[in-house]
Amino acid sequence: MGFDLFFKSKEVDSEAVANAKRICGQCPVSTACLRYAIDSIELQGIWGGTTPSVRRWIRLPRVSGTTERRWLIR
C-alpha cells in the first residue's frame, strides 16, 4: 500500500477515497491521525478517514445555540 492512496491530487476518484477511508476505519491510530490533521490544518489527503472538506466542516465553529455548523466556502 502506497501513500499515494491517501494523497490524491483531487477528491474526484471516489473509489480511491473509499479505499483510503476503509483502511483508516481499521487503523488503531485513526483518531490520533484525525486530531493531528485538524490541529495542523491539513488541506490535502485522507487523514483519520476524513477528506479535506469534512475536516474544514469539523474545524468550523458551531452556530450559536445549535449543533449546526456552517460550511466553509473556499
N, C-alpha and C positions, 0 to 999 in steps of 0.2 A: 504494500500500500504506500503510495507516494503522497507527499504533502500537497501536490497539485490538486488532489481530490478536494481539499479543504479551501483552496485559494484559487478558484476560478476567477477569470477577469471580470465576469459579469454573472448575475444571478439568473441567466437565461436557460441554462442547462438544468432543467428540473430533475432529471434523473440523477445527475451528479450531486445536486443539492440533497436530494432524498437519500442517496447512499451515504453521504457525509453525516447527515443527521442520524441515520440509523446506527452508524458506527459510534457517534457521540452518545447515543442512548445506551450503549453497552459499556461505556468508558467509566471507570471508577473516579476519575477526576473531572468529569464534565462540569460539575457545579463550580469547582475552583477555576476551571478554564473560562467559564462564562463570567464569573466575577472579575477575572483578570481583563477580559475583553471589554467589559463595561467600564471598569476603573481606568483603563488605559485608552479608552475611546477607539478601539479597533474599528476601522472603517471598511475592512475587506475580510473576506473569508468566513468560514463557518467556525464558530467558537462556541463550545458548550451546547451544540445543537441548534444554534440560532444564526440567522442571517443578519447582515448589517442593518436591514430595515427593521427587523424585530428588536435589535439592540438599541436602535435610535428610539423606538417606542418605549422600551423599558427605561431608558435614561430620562425621558420627559417627566416633568413634574405633573402630578395629578391635578385635575381641575378642582378648584376649591370646593370642599364639601362632598365630593363624589369619589368613586373609584375609577372614573373615566379618565383616560389620558388623551391628550391631543397628539396627532401625528406631526412629526417634524417634516416640513417641506423643504427639500434641498433643491 
